[in-house]
Amino acid sequence: MRKQWRKRFFVRVLLCTKIFFTVLFFSACDTQSSSGNSGKPTYVSPSIDKRGRFRKGHIRMPASTDKNAVKNRNKSRYYYHTRGKYRRK
């Protein structure tokens, strides 16, 4: 009876440590964010899409991390659509 109890206890402890280290491993995998490369534009190489059409290579500019970036972009878009140089007359 005592040996069975020890065996069950050992199995439970082993299972708990496995779960703990698995959670720790998966949470530690993404500690380094990709912010080191966020300030540089990257080149997207040409490829062929799923329909078989050729997609040209281009430069992808970095996305802004500023909290007001979306608001500023919308304001600018509104300005150039209503008062800008290229508006229809």
Helices and strands as residue ranges (DSSP letters): H 2-28, G 34-37, E 42-44, E 47-48, E 54-55, E 58-60, H 69-82
